[in-house]
Amino acid sequence: MAELNYHHLRYFWAVAHDGNLTRTAQRLNLSQSAVSVQIKQLEASLGHPLFARQGRQLRLTEAGRIALDHADAIFSAGRELVGTLQEKGRPRQAIRIGALATLSRNFHMAFLRPILGRSDVEIILRSGTSADLLRALEALKLDIVLINRPPARDAVTPFISHRLSEQPVSLVGTPDLLRDTSGLHALLATQPIILPTADTGVRVGFDALTERLGIRPQIAAEVEDMAMMRLLAREGVGLAVLPPIVVQDELSTGRLIEADRLPGIGETFFAVTLTRRFPNPILADLLEDRAL
């Protein structure tokens, strides 16, 4: 079996991501014919065409898509190797953490507590959507991602989901809103409610609960961000449906009151990592004895 020529593979990889041979050649400061020859040699060694022309663009064939998957893995592993070895001997080790933008900041702090204040650790935090964060994790730009739904795992993208915590969900509001009303049924039937958006597990559970109770709640706001739900609850806009950890400071001072737990509804938190040959050693400190 002929050995793979990694120079040829790198040219193919660059063109596949650019989708244009001319643009890639200009970026690499090479002639178009030189890049084309390298790719043709790779195709000859693999025994399959990797591109099909579609107008002025190049479209990957089925063999090309398979080759690109492997090339992505190969060059990602190369970057990981360099990054890992270059970190050796440095006084501070960086840990790159991505977190869903809508997650509770109190949960963030609880997760980070084992490494907060360590002189040998540099914490780099990023926030975004689940899709953006998981893509960054795949590209080895993040070491771990905090989300509230586990991603699908397959042979191509071996995500590992660590189930960290399941928090109960309650009705939370100001003392004024809760002064004259008692009982879960009465609260849901008479008070304005601040809810998470419809695509969340908490909202699905809440809608099912009110359906079982025969209640049509008065919705004051539908909010994606838990921090905004906390602020609206503090302003007395309505009773918020959220885990008490989100408002633990307000509960401790009495500015907000936990009225009642919502039966059968919880918010689950996951830490997602990627199977790696050289995992960040700080991950062990973050995940040890944390998973449920």
Salt bridges, closest charged atoms under 4 A:
ASP18 OD2 - ARG27 NH2 2.86
ASP72 OD1 - HIS17 NE2 2.85
GLU80 OE2 - ARG276 NE 3.03
GLU87 OE2 - ARG90 NH1 3.27
ASP120 OD2 - ARG118 NH2 2.90
ASP132 OD1 - ARG135 NH2 2.34
ASP143 OD1 - ARG96 NH2 3.17
ASP143 OD1 - ARG276 NH1 3.26
GLU166 OE1 - ARG163 NH2 2.39
ASP176 OD1 - ARG179 NH2 2.47
ASP207 OD1 - ARG203 NE 3.04
GLU222 OE2 - ARG203 NH1 2.65
GLU250 OE2 - ARG230 NE 2.72
GLU250 OE2 - ARG234 NH1 3.18
GLU258 OE2 - ARG261 NE 2.39
ASP285 OD2 - ARG118 NH1 2.85
